[in-house]
Amino acid sequence: MRWRVLAILIAGFWFLSTASAQNRGVATERKLPPKPKPVGAWWYTGETPPPMQDGHPDLTGVWFGDASGDLSKATLPGQGMILTPYGKQRYDTVDHSKDPNTRCLPPGPARMIMMRHPAMIVQRPDVVTILTESQRTFRLIYTDGRAHPDDIYDYPEWMGSSIGHWEGDTLVVDTVSVNDKSWLDTSGHEHSDKLKMAERFRLADRNTLEHIVTYTDPVFFTKPFTTRKTFKRQIGDRILDHACLENEKDLENLVPTLGDAGR
């Protein structure tokens, strides 16, 4: 009799323990927060139309495209790059060992989003910021209606002075006073302090950013030329840390490499 009672007690205990464990499992699952869906612009997945901000498409996101290479190969038909005699002489004899990017100097506004590093755009109603992973460099495009500073040509900047406004779904940017120590591309196209850039940023589709730029510099180019490049949204990505001079070992070994020898 005692064995039967003991067996019943053991069976009852096992049933209660199993039910309790199952209940705990269900309760635990219900307590877990639902997995959040990607929200915000740089986590945007393309499932719905891009978010709007202040009545304009939100360009905020992490973007990546081709490296800068040779900018003349990205020109639109009939709007090619034609060098002045001085510009050609400089391009033919450019010393690639003195590439400012190789020497860890800022890349300039033309080159900063055409690198083997992604760039993040953060858009607000009054300013658009472009942050590049390369050397954690930033660029500011003011969209609050201001003009270029009166003394801007007295103080050239590595990223120049940029002011923008919206034309429909396109951000139109005017950039001047770019430090003439920067290059336009890796191939070695340089520019003077008279360079002007007229840029147009537009979402070609939910996850493709189109960037059309007209470059004007009478010192290096006989006429304005226009390029078009596209960048893909890096869904769920972020920009990482990059310090150009950290653990640098090559700079002291660079030797003059002129013209085509460095391309």
C-alpha positions as a printed NumPy array, in Angstrom:
array([[  0.   ,   0.   ,   0.   ],
       [  2.786,   2.383,   0.901],
       [  4.519,   1.621,  -2.41 ],
       [  1.316,   2.409,  -4.307],
       [  0.928,   5.687,  -2.449],
       [  4.574,   6.507,  -3.082],
       [  4.189,   5.727,  -6.775],
       [  1.132,   7.991,  -6.999],
       [  2.998,  10.786,  -5.215],
       [  6.006,  10.448,  -7.543],
       [  3.763,  10.454, -10.616],
       [  1.904,  13.496,  -9.328],
       [  5.152,  15.331,  -8.601],
       [  6.485,  14.55 , -12.099],
       [  3.251,  15.824, -13.703],
       [  3.293,  19.038, -11.704],
       [  7.003,  19.596, -12.425],
       [  6.524,  19.049, -16.165],
       [  3.49 ,  21.299, -16.33 ],
       [  5.285,  23.947, -14.318],
       [  8.311,  23.805, -16.648],
       [  6.061,  24.068, -19.675],
       [  4.223,  26.98 , -18.153],
       [  7.515,  28.635, -17.324],
       [  8.597,  28.171, -20.94 ],
       [  5.419,  29.744, -22.267],
       [  5.579,  32.566, -19.768],
       [  9.224,  33.232, -20.603],
       [  8.484,  33.383, -24.304],
       [  5.655,  35.821, -23.733],
       [  7.939,  38.074, -21.695],
       [ 10.509,  38.364, -24.506],
       [ 10.072,  41.652, -26.388],
       [  9.12 ,  41.302, -30.036],
       [ 12.067,  41.516, -32.405],
       [ 12.122,  45.127, -33.618],
       [ 11.713,  45.757, -37.308],
       [ 14.362,  47.901, -38.967],
       [ 13.363,  51.532, -38.571],
       [ 15.057,  54.802, -39.277],
       [ 16.807,  55.636, -42.489],
       [ 20.099,  53.785, -42.267],
       [ 18.332,  50.607, -41.272],
       [ 15.711,  51.122, -43.96 ],
       [ 15.015,  47.884, -45.855],
       [ 13.143,  49.082, -48.904],
       [  9.888,  47.372, -47.909],
       [  7.984,  50.666, -47.97 ],
       [  8.621,  54.026, -49.634],
       [ 11.579,  55.932, -48.12 ],
       [ 10.653,  58.118, -45.158],
       [ 10.092,  61.803, -45.74 ],
       [ 11.559,  64.611, -43.678],
       [ 10.131,  68.114, -43.663],
       [  8.399,  67.357, -46.971],
       [ 11.541,  66.061, -48.709],
       [ 12.924,  62.543, -49.306],
       [ 15.157,  61.496, -46.433],
       [ 18.634,  60.728, -47.796],
       [ 19.832,  59.555, -44.4  ],
       [ 21.609,  56.225, -44.68 ],
       [ 24.891,  54.39 , -45.175],
       [ 25.926,  54.459, -48.842],
       [ 28.663,  52.77 , -50.834],
       [ 29.74 ,  52.907, -54.496],
       [ 32.799,  52.571, -56.677],
       [ 36.192,  53.964, -55.723],
       [ 37.154,  57.375, -57.119],
       [ 39.369,  55.923, -59.861],
       [ 39.468,  58.198, -62.91 ],
       [ 36.728,  60.829, -62.745],
       [ 36.904,  61.424, -66.495],
       [ 35.419,  57.942, -67.038],
       [ 32.239,  58.879, -65.127],
       [ 31.286,  61.887, -67.281],
       [ 27.935,  62.182, -69.043],
       [ 27.8  ,  61.982, -72.857],
       [ 28.814,  65.279, -74.418],
       [ 29.977,  66.652, -71.074],
       [ 33.452,  65.16 , -70.886],
       [ 36.513,  66.426, -69.067],
       [ 38.861,  68.506, -71.252],
       [ 42.08 ,  69.646, -69.628],
       [ 43.724,  73.015, -70.219],
       [ 47.384,  72.854, -71.326],
       [ 48.342,  73.565, -67.719],
       [ 45.919,  70.938, -66.431],
       [ 47.298,  68.352, -68.857],
       [ 50.871,  69.129, -67.881],
       [ 49.987,  68.685, -64.215],
       [ 48.077,  65.455, -64.864],
       [ 50.858,  63.967, -67.036],
       [ 53.482,  64.631, -64.381],
       [ 51.458,  64.216, -61.174],
       [ 53.424,  62.456, -58.434],
       [ 51.245,  59.697, -56.983],
       [ 53.488,  59.379, -53.955],
       [ 52.155,  62.809, -52.999],
       [ 48.504,  61.812, -53.195],
       [ 47.007,  63.78 , -50.273],
       [ 44.841,  60.815, -49.329],
       [ 47.909,  58.563, -49.126],
       [ 49.417,  61.138, -46.797],
       [ 46.33 ,  60.999, -44.58 ],
       [ 45.043,  64.457, -45.498],
       [ 41.28 ,  65.032, -45.908],
       [ 39.951,  63.762, -49.258],
       [ 37.928,  66.839, -50.227],
       [ 34.22 ,  67.006, -51.101],
       [ 34.513,  65.323, -54.511],
       [ 36.457,  62.309, -53.355],
       [ 35.106,  61.654, -49.884],
       [ 32.107,  59.581, -50.972],
       [ 34.01 ,  57.872, -53.795],
       [ 36.305,  55.772, -51.655],
       [ 36.651,  52.187, -50.52 ],
       [ 34.927,  53.245, -47.338],
       [ 31.178,  53.685, -46.887],
       [ 29.73 ,  57.097, -46.085],
       [ 26.773,  57.95 , -43.87 ],
       [ 24.402,  60.792, -44.681],
       [ 22.456,  62.302, -41.791],
       [ 19.737,  64.714, -42.904],
       [ 18.035,  67.425, -40.876],
       [ 15.832,  70.277, -42.098],
       [ 18.629,  72.836, -41.624],
       [ 21.767,  70.827, -42.435],
       [ 22.861,  67.657, -44.221],
       [ 25.969,  65.967, -42.872],
       [ 28.108,  63.5  , -44.808],
       [ 30.291,  61.315, -42.602],
       [ 32.886,  59.112, -44.247],
       [ 34.441,  56.107, -42.571],
       [ 37.786,  57.191, -44.041],
       [ 39.569,  58.999, -41.211],
       [ 36.15 ,  59.715, -39.641],
       [ 35.923,  62.85 , -41.8  ],
       [ 32.765,  64.965, -42.057],
       [ 31.237,  67.483, -44.427],
       [ 28.445,  69.986, -43.711],
       [ 25.866,  71.149, -46.26 ],
       [ 23.761,  73.985, -44.834],
       [ 20.132,  74.04 , -46.004],
       [ 18.801,  76.811, -43.763],
       [ 18.898,  79.524, -46.433],
       [ 22.262,  81.037, -45.551],
       [ 24.754,  82.243, -48.178],
       [ 28.463,  81.493, -48.354],
       [ 30.458,  83.551, -45.823],
       [ 31.755,  86.83 , -47.26 ],
       [ 35.354,  85.898, -46.466],
       [ 35.149,  82.249, -47.521],
       [ 37.785,  82.619, -50.26 ],
       [ 40.217,  83.972, -47.688],
       [ 39.985,  80.713, -45.749],
       [ 39.738,  77.707, -48.105],
       [ 38.556,  74.521, -46.418],
       [ 39.345,  70.893, -47.161],
       [ 35.624,  70.254, -47.692],
       [ 34.891,  73.706, -49.07 ],
       [ 31.828,  75.763, -48.215],
       [ 28.569,  74.017, -49.152],
       [ 25.037,  75.428, -49.164],
       [ 22.018,  73.559, -50.472],
       [ 18.337,  73.797, -51.261],
       [ 15.639,  71.43 , -52.485],
       [ 14.249,  71.365, -56.011],
       [ 11.431,  68.844, -55.813],
       [ 12.97 ,  65.521, -54.776],
       [ 16.558,  66.68 , -55.469],
       [ 19.017,  68.254, -53.056],
       [ 20.961,  70.888, -55.015],
       [ 24.307,  71.895, -53.5  ],
       [ 26.731,  74.703, -54.372],
       [ 30.309,  74.191, -53.128],
       [ 33.158,  76.713, -53.37 ],
       [ 36.514,  77.546, -51.75 ],
       [ 37.911,  74.008, -51.705],
       [ 41.51 ,  73.681, -50.527],
       [ 43.537,  73.22 , -53.735],
       [ 45.745,  70.627, -52.042],
       [ 43.008,  68.025, -52.435],
       [ 42.581,  65.867, -55.544],
       [ 39.382,  65.128, -57.426],
       [ 40.165,  61.432, -57.854],
       [ 42.758,  58.717, -57.342],
       [ 43.989,  59.066, -60.926],
       [ 45.532,  62.422, -60.05 ],
       [ 43.197,  65.1  , -61.425],
       [ 43.919,  68.208, -59.395],
       [ 42.088,  71.524, -59.164],
       [ 42.7  ,  75.156, -58.277],
       [ 41.147,  77.377, -55.616],
       [ 38.663,  78.506, -58.309],
       [ 36.922,  75.126, -58.337],
       [ 33.127,  75.202, -58.07 ],
       [ 30.966,  72.132, -57.69 ],
       [ 27.243,  72.066, -58.52 ],
       [ 25.871,  68.848, -57.035],
       [ 22.508,  67.115, -57.275],
       [ 21.629,  64.334, -54.818],
       [ 18.506,  62.269, -55.587],
       [ 17.083,  58.878, -54.658],
       [ 16.924,  57.051, -57.993],
       [ 15.004,  54.317, -56.179],
       [ 14.472,  53.313, -52.568],
       [ 18.023,  52.069, -52.101],
       [ 20.008,  53.886, -54.825],
       [ 21.438,  57.378, -54.404],
       [ 22.26 ,  59.29 , -57.589],
       [ 24.966,  61.949, -57.421],
       [ 25.403,  64.261, -60.432],
       [ 28.169,  66.869, -60.223],
       [ 29.201,  69.67 , -62.564],
       [ 32.793,  70.771, -62.001],
       [ 33.944,  74.238, -63.061],
       [ 37.606,  75.256, -62.837],
       [ 39.041,  77.403, -65.659],
       [ 42.595,  76.812, -64.471],
       [ 42.542,  73.036, -64.992],
       [ 39.589,  72.441, -67.368],
       [ 38.642,  74.243, -70.588],
       [ 34.919,  74.028, -69.793],
       [ 32.649,  72.611, -67.084],
       [ 32.222,  68.838, -67.122],
       [ 29.562,  66.689, -65.472],
       [ 29.797,  63.276, -63.839],
       [ 27.193,  60.804, -62.618],
       [ 27.727,  58.158, -59.968],
       [ 25.335,  55.966, -57.993],
       [ 25.618,  54.571, -54.483],
       [ 23.787,  51.642, -52.911],
       [ 22.213,  51.722, -49.476],
       [ 24.046,  49.46 , -47.03 ],
       [ 21.037,  48.077, -45.171],
       [ 21.712,  47.601, -41.464],
       [ 25.302,  48.799, -41.843],
       [ 27.231,  51.462, -39.978],
       [ 30.519,  53.267, -40.459],
       [ 33.461,  51.893, -38.488],
       [ 36.583,  53.401, -36.994],
       [ 39.485,  54.26 , -39.296],
       [ 42.609,  56.21 , -38.398],
       [ 44.88 ,  56.658, -41.403],
       [ 48.129,  57.045, -39.494],
       [ 47.476,  54.232, -37.032],
       [ 50.087,  51.527, -37.583],
       [ 51.152,  53.238, -40.84 ],
       [ 54.234,  51.582, -42.362],
       [ 54.275,  52.59 , -46.038],
       [ 54.587,  56.368, -46.017],
       [ 58.35 ,  56.433, -45.451],
       [ 58.861,  54.003, -48.343],
       [ 56.99 ,  56.012, -50.992],
       [ 59.106,  57.142, -53.93 ],
       [ 58.213,  59.568, -56.742],
       [ 55.842,  57.888, -59.199],
       [ 54.96 ,  60.229, -62.048],
       [ 52.045,  60.244, -64.421],
       [ 50.9  ,  56.944, -65.934],
       [ 53.429,  54.968, -63.895],
       [ 51.207,  55.399, -60.855],
       [ 47.874,  54.622, -62.547]])
